[in-house]
């Protein structure tokens, strides 16, 4: 039997730099946005994450997409 994906959900995560550690490394915080349409393109999510990041007072370190789904059999 072939495996199929079910109940897929997508989140958009924007990592912003919110300080510096004692050793001088950048510290990051995450801003997560759930209930994103799984059909959204990577380009659209990058554009949205970049736009959201521009509204933050901290510099954007990374824009990430997180997809989660359940696997089952036909």
N, C-alpha and C positions, 0 to 999 in steps of 0.2 A: 504494500500500500504506500501511496505517496503522502508525504507530509504536507499539510496546508497551514497557512497562517490564519489566525483568528484574533479578533479583539485587539487590533493594533492601535496603539496610542503614541502620540508624538509630543515632545516637549522641546521648547527653545530655551537654551541656557546662555546667558551672557555673563562672562567672567570679567570683573572690573578690579583694577588695582586699587586697594584701599589702605596701602601703607607699605612699610618696609620692616623686615625682621631685624633683629639685633645684629645679624651678620651682613646686613645690607641687601639681602634678597627681597624681591617684590612679594608682597602678600596679596592674595586675591580673595574676593567674595563672589558668590554666585547669585545672579538674579534669574529665577526660573519662572517660566510661563508654560502652564499645562494646557491641555485640551486644544492643542494645535491640530489642524486638519492633517492627517497622515499623507494626503495627496499633495500637500504643499511642496513645491520644488525647493531644492537646496538653495538656488539663487534667490528665491523669494524670502527664505528664512534668513539668509545672510544679510539681505537688504533690510529686513525688519530688525534683526539683531543689531546691525550697525546704526540704524535710526534710533532704536531704544538706547543704545550706548551713548549717542550724541546728547541725549537728555540727562545723562548721569553727570554728576560733578567729578567722578573718577574716570580715569582712562580705561578704555576697553582693552582687555588682554586677549580675549578669545570669544568667538561665537560658536556655540555647539548645538548640534541636533541630537536628540536622544529618542530612538524608536524602541518600543517594547511591544511584543506580541506573544500570543499563546500559540504553541504548536500542537496540532492534532492530526488525526488520520482521517482520510476520506471515508 
